[in-house]
Amino acid sequence: MNLVAQLVQAAAEKTDSGNLALETLPFGLIAAGVFALLGLVAFSYRNVANRHAAKAETWAAEHGHTAHGQEGHGAGHGH
């Protein structure tokens, strides 16, 4: 027999009539749930910098930095 005939015969002998889409549905639901949870975690970190703005300004004033993040004494890294 050739390969095509073997494949046709193997397909005809398959007796399991289960729906493959329903068998894989739990994997998709689990993946969607994990992505949703990770999205909520990422969303919870929004606006964190603004919550600590006063603390950052105090630290910058104590260490000689200007409001724009550059050092006040002129030394820099060239960027």
ROFI-298923 format. One record per residue: residue number from 1; residue in three letters; chain; x, y, z of N, C-alpha, C, O in turn. Coordinates in Angstrom, 1 decimal. Layout:
<sites>
 num residuo cadena n_east n_north   n_up ca_east ca_north  ca_up c_east c_north   c_up o_east o_north   o_up
 NUM     Ala      A      X       Y      Z       X        Y      Z      X       Y      Z      X       Y      Z
...
</sites>
This chain:
<sites>
 num residuo cadena n_east n_north   n_up ca_east ca_north  ca_up c_east c_north   c_up o_east o_north   o_up
   1     Met      A    0.8    -1.2    0.0     0.0      0.0    0.0    0.9     1.2    0.0    2.0     1.2    0.5
   2     Asn      A    0.3     2.3   -0.5     1.1      3.5   -0.5    0.6     4.3    0.7   -0.3     3.9    1.5
   3     Leu      A    1.3     5.4    1.0     1.1      6.2    2.2   -0.3     6.8    2.3   -0.9     6.8    3.3
   4     Val      A   -0.8     7.3    1.1    -2.2      7.9    1.1   -3.2     6.8    1.5   -4.1     7.1    2.3
   5     Ala      A   -3.1     5.6    1.0    -4.0      4.6    1.3   -4.0     4.2    2.8   -5.0     3.9    3.4
   6     Gln      A   -2.8     4.2    3.4    -2.6      3.9    4.8   -3.2     5.0    5.6   -3.9     4.7    6.7
   7     Leu      A   -3.1     6.2    5.2    -3.7      7.3    6.0   -5.2     7.2    5.9   -5.9     7.5    6.9
   8     Val      A   -5.8     6.9    4.8    -7.2      6.8    4.6   -7.7     5.6    5.5   -8.8     5.8    6.1
   9     Gln      A   -7.0     4.5    5.4    -7.4      3.4    6.2   -7.4     3.7    7.7   -8.3     3.3    8.5
  10     Ala      A   -6.3     4.4    8.2    -6.2      4.7    9.6   -7.3     5.7   10.0   -7.8     5.6   11.1
  11     Ala      A   -7.7     6.6    9.1    -8.7      7.5    9.5  -10.1     6.8    9.5  -10.9     7.1   10.4
  12     Ala      A  -10.3     5.8    8.7   -11.5      5.1    8.7  -11.7     4.2    9.9  -12.8     3.9   10.4
  13     Glu      A  -10.6     3.7   10.4   -10.6      2.8   11.5  -10.8     3.5   12.9  -11.0     2.9   13.9
  14     Lys      A  -10.6     4.8   12.9   -10.7      5.6   14.1  -12.2     5.5   14.6  -13.1     5.9   13.9
  15     Thr      A  -12.4     5.0   15.8   -13.7      4.8   16.3  -14.1     5.9   17.3  -15.3     6.1   17.6
  16     Asp      A  -13.1     6.7   17.8   -13.4      7.7   18.7  -14.1     8.9   18.0  -13.5     9.5   17.1
  17     Ser      A  -15.3     9.2   18.4   -16.0     10.3   17.7  -16.1    11.5   18.5  -17.0    12.3   18.4
  18     Gly      A  -15.1    11.7   19.4   -15.1     12.9   20.3  -14.8    14.2   19.5  -14.2    14.1   18.5
  19     Asn      A  -15.3    15.2   20.1   -15.1     16.5   19.4  -13.7    17.1   20.0  -13.6    17.4   21.2
  20     Leu      A  -12.8    17.3   19.1   -11.5     17.8   19.5  -11.5    19.2   20.0  -10.8    19.6   20.9
  21     Ala      A  -12.4    20.0   19.5   -12.5     21.4   20.0  -13.0    21.4   21.4  -12.5    22.2   22.2
  22     Leu      A  -13.9    20.5   21.8   -14.3     20.5   23.2  -13.3    19.9   24.1  -13.2    20.3   25.3
  23     Glu      A  -12.4    19.0   23.6   -11.4     18.5   24.4  -10.3    19.5   24.8   -9.7    19.4   25.8
  24     Thr      A  -10.1    20.5   23.9    -9.0     21.5   24.1   -9.6    22.7   24.7   -8.8    23.6   25.1
  25     Leu      A  -10.9    22.9   24.9   -11.5     24.1   25.5  -11.0    24.4   26.9  -10.7    25.6   27.2
  26     Pro      A  -10.8    23.4   27.8   -10.3     23.8   29.1   -8.9    24.5   29.1   -8.6    25.3   29.9
  27     Phe      A   -8.0    24.1   28.1    -6.7     24.7   28.0   -6.9    26.2   27.6   -6.1    27.0   28.2
  28     Gly      A   -7.7    26.5   26.7    -8.0     27.9   26.3   -8.6    28.7   27.5   -8.2    29.8   27.6
  29     Leu      A   -9.5    28.1   28.2   -10.1     28.8   29.4   -9.0    29.1   30.4   -9.0    30.1   31.1
  30     Ile      A   -8.2    28.1   30.7    -7.1     28.3   31.7   -6.1    29.4   31.2   -5.8    30.2   32.0
  31     Ala      A   -5.8    29.4   30.0    -4.9     30.4   29.4   -5.5    31.8   29.5   -4.8    32.7   29.9
  32     Ala      A   -6.8    31.9   29.2    -7.5     33.2   29.3   -7.5    33.7   30.7   -7.4    34.9   31.0
  33     Gly      A   -7.8    32.7   31.6    -7.8     33.1   33.1   -6.5    33.6   33.5   -6.4    34.6   34.3
  34     Val      A   -5.4    32.9   33.1    -4.0     33.3   33.6   -3.7    34.7   33.0   -3.2    35.6   33.7
  35     Phe      A   -4.0    34.9   31.7    -3.8     36.3   31.1   -4.6    37.3   31.8   -4.1    38.5   32.0
  36     Ala      A   -5.8    37.0   32.1    -6.7     38.0   32.8   -6.1    38.4   34.2   -6.0    39.6   34.6
  37     Leu      A   -5.6    37.4   34.9    -5.0     37.7   36.2   -3.7    38.5   36.1   -3.5    39.4   36.9
  38     Leu      A   -2.9    38.1   35.1    -1.7     38.9   34.9   -2.0    40.3   34.5   -1.3    41.2   34.8
  39     Gly      A   -3.0    40.5   33.7    -3.5     41.8   33.3   -3.9    42.7   34.5   -3.6    43.8   34.6
  40     Leu      A   -4.6    42.0   35.4    -5.0     42.7   36.7   -3.8    43.1   37.5   -3.8    44.2   38.1
  41     Val      A   -2.8    42.2   37.6    -1.6     42.6   38.3   -0.9    43.7   37.7   -0.5    44.7   38.4
  42     Ala      A   -0.7    43.7   36.4    -0.1     44.8   35.7   -0.9    46.1   35.8   -0.3    47.2   36.0
  43     Phe      A   -2.2    46.0   35.8    -3.1     47.2   35.9   -2.9    47.8   37.3   -3.1    49.0   37.5
  44     Ser      A   -2.7    47.0   38.3    -2.6     47.5   39.7   -1.4    48.3   39.9   -1.3    49.1   40.9
  45     Tyr      A   -0.4    48.3   39.0     0.8     49.0   39.2    0.8    50.4   38.4    1.8    51.1   38.4
  46     Arg      A   -0.3    50.7   37.8    -0.4     52.0   37.1   -0.4    53.1   38.1   -0.9    53.0   39.3
  47     Asn      A    0.2    54.2   37.7     0.2     55.5   38.6    1.0    55.3   39.8    0.9    56.1   40.8
  48     Val      A    1.9    54.3   39.9     2.7     54.2   41.1    3.7    55.3   41.3    3.9    55.8   42.5
  49     Ala      A    4.3    55.8   40.3     5.2     56.9   40.4    4.6    58.1   40.9    5.2    58.9   41.7
  50     Asn      A    3.3    58.4   40.6     2.7     59.6   41.1    2.3    59.5   42.6    2.2    60.5   43.3
  51     Arg      A    2.1    58.3   43.0     1.8     58.1   44.5    3.0    58.4   45.3    2.8    58.8   46.5
  52     His      A    4.2    58.4   44.8     5.4     58.6   45.6    6.1    59.9   45.1    7.3    60.0   45.3
  53     Ala      A    5.4    60.8   44.5     6.0     62.0   43.9    6.6    62.9   45.0    7.7    63.4   44.8
  54     Ala      A    6.0    63.0   46.1     6.5     63.9   47.2    7.8    63.3   47.8    8.7    64.0   48.0
  55     Lys      A    7.8    62.0   47.9     9.0     61.3   48.5   10.1    61.5   47.5   11.3    61.7   47.9
  56     Ala      A    9.9    61.3   46.2    10.9     61.5   45.2   11.5    62.9   45.1   12.7    63.1   45.0
  57     Glu      A   10.6    63.9   45.2    11.0     65.3   45.2   11.9    65.6   46.5   12.9    66.3   46.4
  58     Thr      A   11.5    65.0   47.6    12.3     65.2   48.8   13.7    64.6   48.7   14.7    65.2   49.0
  59     Trp      A   13.8    63.4   48.1    15.1     62.7   47.9   15.9    63.5   46.9   17.1    63.7   47.2
  60     Ala      A   15.3    64.0   45.9    16.0     64.7   44.8   16.6    66.0   45.4   17.7    66.4   45.1
  61     Ala      A   15.8    66.7   46.3    16.3     68.0   46.9   17.5    67.7   47.8   18.4    68.5   47.9
  62     Glu      A   17.4    66.6   48.6    18.5     66.3   49.5   19.8    65.9   48.8   20.8    66.1   49.4
  63     His      A   19.7    65.3   47.6    20.8     64.8   46.9   21.3    65.7   45.8   22.1    65.3   45.0
  64     Gly      A   20.7    66.9   45.7    21.2     67.9   44.7   20.8    67.7   43.3   21.4    68.1   42.4
  65     His      A   19.6    67.0   43.1    19.1     66.8   41.8   18.0    67.9   41.5   17.3    68.3   42.4
  66     Thr      A   17.9    68.2   40.2    16.9     69.2   39.8   15.6    68.4   39.6   15.5    67.2   39.7
  67     Ala      A   14.5    69.1   39.3    13.2     68.5   39.2   13.1    67.6   37.9   12.2    66.8   37.9
  68     His      A   14.0    67.8   37.0    13.9     67.1   35.7   14.8    65.8   35.8   15.1    65.2   34.7
  69     Gly      A   15.4    65.5   36.9    16.2     64.3   37.0   17.6    64.5   36.7   18.4    63.5   36.7
  70     Gln      A   18.1    65.7   36.5    19.5     65.9   36.2   20.2    66.4   37.4   19.6    67.0   38.3
  71     Glu      A   21.4    66.1   37.5    22.2     66.5   38.7   22.4    68.0   38.6   22.7    68.6   37.6
  72     Gly      A   22.3    68.6   39.8    22.5     70.1   39.9   23.9    70.6   39.8   24.1    71.8   39.5
  73     His      A   24.9    69.8   40.0    26.3     70.3   40.0   27.0    70.2   38.7   28.2    70.4   38.6
  74     Gly      A   26.3    69.8   37.6    26.8     69.9   36.3   27.4    68.5   35.8   27.7    68.4   34.6
  75     Ala      A   27.7    67.6   36.7    28.3     66.4   36.2   27.2    65.5   35.6   26.1    65.4   36.1
  76     Gly      A   27.5    64.8   34.5    26.5     64.0   33.9   27.1    62.8   33.2   28.3    62.6   33.2
  77     His      A   26.2    62.0   32.7    26.7     60.8   32.0   26.6    60.9   30.5   26.9    60.0   29.8
  78     Gly      A   26.2    62.1   30.0    26.3     62.3   28.6   25.0    61.9   27.8   25.0    61.8   26.6
  79     His      A   23.9    61.6   28.5    22.7     61.2   27.8   21.7    62.2   28.0   20.6    62.0   27.5
</sites>
